[in-house]
Amino acid sequence: TIYELSKNSSYFKNQQKKAEAIEGRIEQMQAAVDVWQRNQKLFGEEHGKNEVNALVQEIELERDLSRVYLHVDMDAFYASVEERDDPSLRGVPMAVGGKAMLCTSNYEARKFGVRSAMPGFIALRLCPKLIIRKPDFNKYKEASNLTREVFARYDPGYKSMSLDEASLDITEYLRALPEVADDEDTAALVERGEATAQQIRREVTEATQLTCSVGIGCNRMIAKICADLNKPNGQYCMKPFTRESVLRFMHALPVRKVSGIGKVTERLLESLGVVKVGQIWEHRFMLFHAFPPASRRFFLRAALGCFRSSPSGSTYTRKSVSTERTFRNISERPKLLSKCRTLCTSLADTMTRKNIQARTFTLKIKTTDFHVKQRSVTLARATADGTVIFDEVSKLLLLEMPLSARLMGVRGSALVFGSRDSKSGGNVLAEMFKRAEERQRERPERRGGGECCEVGETSDDSMAARNREQCNSAADERTGLGIQDFLANMRGTRAKRHVFNVDDDGGNENEEERAEEEEEEEEDRGLFDSECNRSDGEELEDEDEDDFDIYDDALDYSDASCDGSGAEEGYAVAVEEDSDWLLSEVPGVGGQLLQTEAAHMAVED
């Protein structure tokens, strides 16, 4: 049914194209494995193993079995809230969303194959009696806030993954209990952790009339996996907290159970004969030579069950903040600009609330044929002003028109933390000239005028003036613009410098498709690795507001509740702050700009 209803859609065609790209990657991986195997025959069985063994030892040194983590996952959250408020929905198949797309379904509907991120019209074909309710995110946020009040009593520094998920480090809470001895071993601590998990589930139900499932583990990743093993309204503990128990638990899992391994990576591993985590360990040397460095390390962590889990209260450095919306197809220019303004305002509100500013802003667009475009612009100063952000990002959007889009996002990076003038922003080159001229005016007169100077003019002033005249002349010859006109127009033209044409016919398209396919996997890895960028719950909440019509992964039928997981994505945009590169790359100007830079140097010196 699903195949017949979707086979002629743009999404289906795009998925076919991605499948072809995956097959190409599989061929490349197999070629890399063949090279490694030939080298083993030439140089011996130990060839290429030392680096893997060294990495294993490095990861093992990070293993910590002394802490107790809980992962709380609300059961069919949106659907459960609707059932709570309307008891007639209990025991019948129902979903939240619309005919365009569902965000979640209750357990009765899942018996018919209805899943989150499924188009509603397909769900109705699978289950004709399905009841679909429009989402009410205010209600969901209210219920989520009640659960968070419970979590904060046990771990004030809990990490909120989304509206319906949270990770808690309850170690300090357990150690502070009066009945716990100072020298109590980890096993006894784990037992108390299981009792605490039951207590949290009970308090969540009392506060919200909703149920949740809890996983207990020695790190955040294992706790997350455990939370999915006894749903709904259950809990599971990986115990005892020993290395042997962790390895036994992890090696029995299918690779897809590991958060961070999605359908693409699952297919790549399957092509090499790896379907369970234990086979990752068995084939670790082969995989080391088939995958890039980040994947190698992640696979070894999964095989060892050794994931970095920053204790509550520890800090991480945020790398970016973002928001995005998926909506019905829009091609009208005013509507696209209105959508862009809404996103920029939402991003500015989030940054202001968190006392963050950004210098680089990236526009993400997914067209109706599922091509992803990402464009970036860098300002002279960091800002959190929605008007400034919109002024710059809207120019990137205008460069792409005409277009028909189904998703739009705005991301801020190159962050500045703490209070600062959030109204500042603007063009790098114009600001550079302004600062140079201000310094020149403030500089005391060091020598008298020469024969080339006007009365009262220093030789520095004269040289700068001559250089400006030369630049204006060169600009007139090359572009028909004087330098002042050029600077006035720079805010529009400089945006082209940052364009990374991921949708061109060249090699970048495949790279962007690859990045898009692995977005979900990289997000999930980031949640549990302090080295990765992580979005917290408040950003994820922003994902869920207003324009809920269609979700990105239209036919990726997973059990996730699709509450907006991971606002922050790895944008494939190179940003160079060096003015030389910026100047030389602006289209239609070329060598004239190098003379402009020379004029700036003359004024500066």
C-alpha positions in Angstrom: 0.0 0.0 0.0 2.7 2.4 1.0 4.7 1.7 -2.2 1.7 2.1 -4.5 0.7 5.4 -3.0 4.1 6.9 -3.0 6.0 5.5 -6.0 5.4 8.5 -8.3 6.0 11.2 -5.7 9.0 13.6 -5.7 10.1 12.1 -2.4 10.1 8.6 -3.8 12.1 9.7 -6.8 14.6 11.5 -4.5 14.9 8.4 -2.3 15.7 6.3 -5.4 18.4 8.8 -6.3 19.8 8.5 -2.8 19.7 4.8 -3.0 21.8 4.9 -6.1 24.3 7.2 -4.3 24.5 4.7 -1.4 25.3 1.9 -3.8 28.1 4.0 -5.1 29.4 4.5 -1.6 29.2 0.8 -1.0 31.4 0.2 -4.0 34.0 2.7 -2.7 34.0 1.1 0.7 34.5 -2.3 -0.8 37.4 -1.1 -2.8 39.0 0.3 0.4 38.5 -3.0 2.1 40.0 -4.8 -0.9 43.1 -2.6 -0.7 43.5 -3.3 3.0 43.1 -7.1 2.5 45.8 -7.0 -0.3 48.1 -5.1 2.1 47.5 -7.7 4.7 48.7 -10.4 2.4 51.8 -8.4 1.4 52.7 -7.1 4.9 51.2 -9.7 7.2 48.0 -10.1 9.3 49.0 -7.4 11.8 49.2 -4.7 9.1 46.9 -1.8 10.0 45.8 -3.1 13.4 48.1 -1.1 15.7 46.1 2.1 15.1 42.8 0.3 15.9 44.2 -1.2 19.1 45.5 2.2 20.2 42.1 3.8 19.7 40.5 0.9 21.7 42.8 1.5 24.6 42.2 5.3 24.4 38.4 4.7 24.6 38.7 2.1 27.4 40.5 4.7 29.6 37.4 6.8 29.5 35.1 4.0 30.8 33.3 5.1 34.0 31.0 2.5 35.7 30.5 4.5 38.9 27.6 6.8 37.8 23.9 6.0 37.4 22.0 7.6 34.5 18.3 7.6 33.7 16.7 8.2 30.3 13.0 9.1 30.5 10.9 8.8 27.4 7.2 9.7 27.5 4.9 7.1 25.8 3.4 8.3 22.5 3.5 11.7 24.1 1.3 13.9 21.8 -1.3 11.1 21.3 -1.4 10.4 25.1 -2.0 14.1 25.8 -5.0 14.0 23.4 -6.3 10.7 25.0 -6.0 12.3 28.5 -8.0 15.3 27.4 -10.6 13.2 25.4 -11.1 9.8 27.0 -13.2 8.7 24.0 -9.9 8.4 22.0 -8.6 5.6 24.4 -8.6 2.1 22.9 -9.2 3.3 19.3 -6.6 4.0 16.6 -5.7 7.7 16.6 -2.9 9.9 15.5 -1.8 13.5 15.8 -1.1 15.6 12.7 -3.0 16.0 9.4 -3.6 14.3 6.1 -0.3 15.7 4.9 1.8 14.2 7.7 1.5 12.6 11.1 3.8 13.4 14.0 2.8 10.5 16.2 0.2 7.7 16.7 -1.0 5.8 19.7 -0.3 2.1 20.2 -3.6 1.0 18.8 -2.8 2.7 15.5 0.7 1.2 15.4 -0.9 -2.2 15.2 -2.0 -1.3 11.7 1.4 0.0 10.6 0.6 3.7 11.3 3.8 5.5 12.3 5.2 9.0 12.9 6.4 10.9 9.9 3.9 9.0 7.7 1.6 11.0 5.4 -1.9 11.0 6.8 -3.6 9.9 3.6 -1.4 6.7 3.6 -2.2 6.1 7.3 -6.0 6.3 6.5 -5.5 3.8 3.7 -3.8 1.4 6.2 -6.3 2.1 8.9 -9.6 3.5 7.6 -11.0 4.0 11.1 -8.0 6.1 12.2 -8.9 9.3 14.0 -6.5 12.2 13.2 -6.3 15.1 15.6 -4.7 18.4 14.8 -1.6 19.1 17.1 -1.9 21.5 20.0 1.7 22.4 21.0 0.7 24.7 23.8 -0.9 21.7 25.5 2.2 19.5 24.8 4.6 22.2 26.2 2.5 22.6 29.3 2.6 18.8 30.0 6.3 18.8 29.2 7.0 21.5 31.7 5.2 19.5 34.4 7.5 16.5 33.7 10.6 18.7 33.8 9.6 19.9 37.3 9.8 16.3 38.4 13.1 15.7 36.7 14.6 18.8 38.3 14.0 17.4 41.8 16.4 14.5 41.1 18.8 16.2 38.8 18.8 20.0 38.5 21.1 19.8 35.5 19.1 17.2 33.6 19.5 17.3 29.8 16.3 17.8 27.8 16.5 16.1 24.4 13.0 17.2 23.3 9.5 17.8 24.7 9.1 14.1 25.6 12.7 13.0 26.4 15.2 13.8 29.1 18.5 12.3 30.4 19.2 12.5 34.1 22.4 11.8 36.1 21.0 10.8 39.5 24.3 9.7 41.0 24.6 12.7 43.4 21.0 12.4 44.4 21.5 8.8 45.3 24.7 9.5 47.2 22.9 12.2 49.2 20.2 9.9 50.5 20.6 9.5 54.3 20.3 5.7 54.1 23.2 5.4 51.6 26.6 4.7 53.2 29.6 6.6 52.0 31.4 3.4 51.0 28.3 1.8 49.4 29.3 -0.1 46.2 28.0 0.6 42.8 25.7 -2.5 42.8 23.8 -1.2 45.8 23.6 2.3 44.1 22.1 0.7 41.0 19.4 -1.0 43.0 18.5 2.3 44.6 18.6 3.8 41.1 15.9 1.3 39.9 13.7 2.3 42.9 14.2 6.0 42.0 13.2 5.3 38.4 9.9 3.8 39.7 9.4 6.8 41.9 10.0 9.2 39.0 7.5 7.3 36.8 5.0 7.5 39.6 5.5 11.3 40.1 5.3 12.0 36.4 2.0 10.1 36.2 0.6 12.0 39.2 1.6 15.3 37.7 0.4 14.8 34.2 -1.8 11.7 34.1 0.6 10.4 31.5 3.0 7.4 31.5 6.6 7.2 30.7 9.3 4.6 30.2 12.7 4.7 31.8 16.1 3.2 31.0 18.8 2.8 33.6 22.5 2.5 32.5 26.1 3.4 33.3 26.1 6.1 30.6 23.6 8.2 28.8 23.6 6.1 25.5 23.0 2.8 27.3 20.2 4.4 29.4 18.6 5.7 26.2 18.7 2.2 24.6 17.2 0.6 27.7 14.3 3.1 27.7 13.1 1.6 24.5 13.2 -2.0 25.6 10.2 -2.2 27.9 7.7 0.3 26.5 5.1 1.5 27.2 5.0 2.4 30.9 8.0 0.2 31.9 11.6 0.4 32.8 14.8 -1.6 32.1 18.1 -1.6 33.8 21.4 -2.8 32.2 23.1 -4.4 35.2 25.4 -5.2 36.8 27.6 -2.2 36.0 30.6 -4.2 34.8 32.6 -4.2 31.6 31.6 -7.8 30.8 27.9 -7.0 31.3 28.1 -3.9 29.1 29.8 -5.8 26.3 27.3 -8.7 26.5 24.4 -6.2 26.4 25.7 -4.2 23.5 26.9 -7.1 21.3 23.4 -8.6 21.3 21.8 -5.5 19.9 21.0 -4.9 16.2 23.1 -2.0 15.0 19.9 0.1 14.4 19.2 0.1 18.1 22.3 2.3 18.7 21.2 5.9 18.6 23.3 7.5 15.9 23.1 4.6 13.4 20.2 5.4 11.0 19.0 3.7 7.9 21.9 4.8 5.7 24.6 3.6 8.0 22.7 0.5 8.7 22.7 -0.2 4.9 26.4 0.5 4.7 27.2 -1.9 7.6 24.9 -4.5 6.2 26.8 -4.5 2.9 29.9 -5.5 4.8 28.1 -8.3 6.7 27.5 -6.3 9.9 24.0 -6.5 11.3 24.6 -6.7 15.1 26.8 -4.6 17.3 28.9 -7.6 18.2 29.9 -7.9 14.6 31.2 -4.4 14.7 33.8 -5.7 17.2 34.5 -8.8 15.2 35.1 -6.8 12.0 36.6 -3.7 13.6 39.8 -3.8 11.6 37.9 -4.0 8.3 35.5 -1.2 9.3 38.4 1.0 10.4 39.6 1.0 6.8 36.1 1.3 5.2 34.7 4.3 7.1 35.9 7.9 7.8 37.6 8.7 11.2 34.5 10.0 13.0 32.5 6.9 12.2 35.4 4.6 13.2 35.6 6.1 16.6 31.8 6.0 17.0 31.6 2.3 16.0 34.3 1.3 18.4 32.5 3.2 21.2 29.3 1.3 20.3 31.1 -2.1 20.3 32.7 -1.3 23.7 29.5 0.3 25.2 31.8 3.2 26.2 30.1 6.5 25.4 31.1 9.9 26.8 28.5 11.0 29.3 29.2 14.4 30.8 28.0 14.5 34.4 25.2 16.9 35.3 26.6 20.4 36.0 29.3 20.1 33.5 29.4 22.6 30.7 29.7 22.3 27.0 30.5 24.9 24.4 27.6 25.5 22.1 28.6 25.9 18.4 25.4 27.0 16.9 21.7 27.7 17.4 19.0 27.2 14.8 15.4 26.8 14.0 13.5 25.5 11.0 10.0 24.7 9.7 8.5 22.2 7.3 5.4 23.4 5.6 3.2 22.9 2.6 4.8 23.9 -0.7 5.4 27.6 -1.1 6.6 29.4 -4.3 5.2 32.9 -3.8 7.9 35.4 -3.0 5.9 37.3 -0.3 5.1 34.1 1.5 8.7 32.9 1.4 9.9 36.2 2.8 7.3 36.1 5.5 8.4 32.6 6.5 12.0 33.8 6.5 11.1 36.7 8.8 9.2 34.4 11.2 12.3 32.1 11.4 14.7 35.0 11.9 12.5 36.4 14.7 12.2 33.0 16.4 16.0 32.6 16.2 16.6 36.1 17.6 14.2 35.4 20.5 16.0 32.2 21.3 19.5 33.8 21.2 18.3 36.8 23.3 16.8 34.4 25.9 20.1 32.6 26.1 22.3 35.7 26.0 23.9 34.5 22.8 24.8 36.4 19.6 26.1 35.1 16.2 28.3 36.5 13.4 27.5 33.9 10.8 24.0 33.1 9.6 23.0 30.2 7.3 19.8 29.8 5.4 18.7 26.2 4.7 16.1 25.5 2.0 14.6 22.2 1.0 12.9 22.5 -2.4 9.7 20.6 -3.4 11.9 18.1 -5.3 13.8 17.5 -2.0 17.1 19.2 -3.0 18.7 21.0 -0.1 20.4 24.3 -0.5 22.4 26.1 2.2 23.7 29.6 2.0 25.8 31.6 4.5 26.7 35.2 5.3 29.1 36.6 7.9 28.6 40.0 9.6 31.2 42.3 11.0 29.9 42.1 14.5 27.8 39.5 16.3 24.1 40.2 16.7 20.9 38.8 18.1 18.7 41.5 16.5 15.9 39.8 14.4 15.7 42.8 12.0 19.5 42.6 11.2 19.3 38.9 10.8 16.4 39.1 8.5 18.0 41.9 6.4 21.0 39.6 5.7 19.3 36.2 5.4 16.5 37.6 3.2 19.2 38.6 0.6 20.4 35.0 0.5 16.8 33.9 0.0 16.3 36.4 -2.9 19.3 35.1 -4.6 17.6 31.7 -4.9 14.3 32.9 -6.3 12.3 31.8 -8.1 11.9 28.6 -6.1 9.3 26.3 -4.6 10.2 25.3 -1.0 8.8 22.8 1.6 11.3 23.5 4.4 13.2 26.6 5.5 15.7 27.0 8.4 18.0 29.7 9.8 21.1 28.9 11.8 23.5 31.2 13.7 27.1 30.2 14.3 30.4 31.8 15.2 28.7 32.5 18.5 29.5 35.2 21.1 28.4 34.5 24.7 27.4 37.1 27.2 26.1 40.7 27.0 27.1 42.8 24.1 25.5 45.3 21.7 23.0 43.0 20.0 22.0 45.7 17.6 25.3 45.6 15.9 25.9 43.9 12.6 26.7 44.8 9.0 29.1 44.3 6.2 32.7 43.2 6.9 34.4 45.2 4.1 32.5 48.5 4.8 33.3 48.1 8.5 36.9 47.5 7.7 37.2 50.8 5.7 35.3 52.7 8.4 37.6 51.6 11.1 40.7 52.3 9.0 39.5 55.8 8.2 38.6 56.5 11.8 42.1 55.5 12.9 43.6 57.7 10.2 41.6 60.8 11.4 42.7 60.1 15.0 46.4 59.7 14.1 48.5 62.8 15.0 50.2 64.6 12.2 53.7 63.1 12.0 55.3 64.9 9.1 54.7 68.0 7.0 53.2 67.9 3.5 55.5 67.2 0.6 55.3 68.6 -2.9 52.5 66.3 -3.7 50.3 67.5 -0.8 47.7 70.2 -0.7 48.1 72.9 2.0 47.5 71.4 5.4 47.5 67.8 4.1 49.9 65.2 5.2 51.7 62.7 2.9 49.7 59.9 4.5 46.4 61.7 3.6 47.6 62.3 0.1 48.7 58.7 -0.4 45.4 57.4 0.9 43.5 59.8 -1.4 45.5 58.8 -4.4 44.8 55.1 -3.7 41.1 55.7 -3.3 41.1 57.6 -6.6 42.9 54.6 -8.3 40.5 52.2 -6.8 37.5 54.2 -8.0 39.1 54.4 -11.4 39.6 50.7 -11.5 36.1 50.1 -10.3 34.7 52.3 -13.0 36.7 50.4 -15.7 35.8 46.9 -14.4 32.2 47.2 -13.1 31.0 50.7 -13.7 30.8 51.3 -10.0 32.9 53.7 -7.9 34.3 52.3 -4.6 31.6 54.1 -2.5 28.9 52.7 -4.8 30.6 49.3 -4.5 30.6 49.5 -0.7 26.9 50.5 -0.8 26.1 47.5 -2.8 28.4 45.1 -1.0 25.8 43.9 1.5 23.9 42.3 -1.4 26.8 41.1 -3.6 29.0 39.7 -0.8 26.4 37.1 0.0 27.3 35.3 -3.2 30.8 34.8 -1.8 29.4 32.3 0.7 27.3 30.3 -1.6 28.1 26.6 -1.5 26.1 25.2 -4.5 25.2 21.9 -3.1 22.6 21.4 -5.8 24.9 22.0 -8.8 25.7 19.2 -11.2 29.1 18.8 -9.9 30.5 16.7 -7.0 29.1 18.8 -4.2 25.6 17.4 -4.8 26.6 14.0 -3.7 28.4 15.3 -0.7 25.3 17.3 0.4 23.0 14.3 -0.2 25.4 12.3 2.0 25.3 14.9 4.7 21.6 15.1 4.5 21.2 11.3 4.8 23.4 11.2 7.9 21.9 14.3 9.6 19.8 12.3 12.0 22.7 9.9 12.8 25.1 12.7 13.5 22.5 14.5 15.7 22.0 11.5 17.9 25.8 11.0 18.3 26.1 14.6 19.3 23.6 14.1 22.2 25.9 11.8 23.9 29.4 13.1 23.0 30.6 16.3 24.5 32.8 16.9 21.5 29.7 17.1 19.3 27.3 20.0 19.0 24.1 19.4 20.9 20.8 21.2 20.8 18.9 21.4 24.0 15.2 21.1 24.7 14.3 24.7 24.3 15.6 24.8 20.7 13.8 21.5 20.0 10.6 23.0 21.3 10.9 25.8 18.8 10.8 23.2 16.1 7.3 22.1 17.1 5.5 25.4 16.9 3.0 26.7 14.3 3.6 25.4 10.8 3.3 21.7 11.5 2.0 20.4 8.2 4.7 18.1 6.8 7.8 16.5 8.4 11.1 16.1 6.6 11.5 12.4 6.4 8.2 11.7 4.9 8.4 8.0 4.5 11.0 7.2 7.2 8.6 5.1 9.4 10.3 5.0 12.8 8.9 4.7 16.3 10.1 8.1 17.2 7.4 10.6 18.2 8.8 13.1 15.7 8.7 16.0 18.1 11.4 17.9 16.3 14.6 16.1 17.1 17.7 18.1 16.5 17.4 21.7 15.4 21.1 22.1 15.0 22.5 20.5 11.9 25.9 20.4 10.3 25.7 22.9 7.5 28.0 22.2 4.6 29.0 25.9 4.2 32.6 27.1 4.2 32.9 30.6 5.7 36.2 32.4 5.3 36.7 35.5 7.4 39.9 36.6 5.7 39.2 39.8 3.8 41.6 38.9 0.9 39.6 35.8 0.0 36.3 37.7 0.5 37.4 40.4 -1.8 38.8 38.3 -4.5 35.7 36.0 -4.7 33.0 38.6 -5.3 31.6 37.9 -8.8 32.0 40.5 -11.5 34.7 42.5 -9.8 37.8 40.3 -9.6 41.2 42.0 -9.7 39.8 45.4 -8.9 39.1 44.3 -5.4 42.7 43.4 -4.8 43.5 47.0 -5.6 40.8 48.0 -3.1 42.6 45.9 -0.5 45.8 47.6 -1.3 44.2 51.0 -0.8 43.0 49.7 2.6 46.5 48.7 3.5 47.8 52.1 2.5 45.2 53.8 4.7 46.0 51.4 7.5 49.7 51.9 7.4 
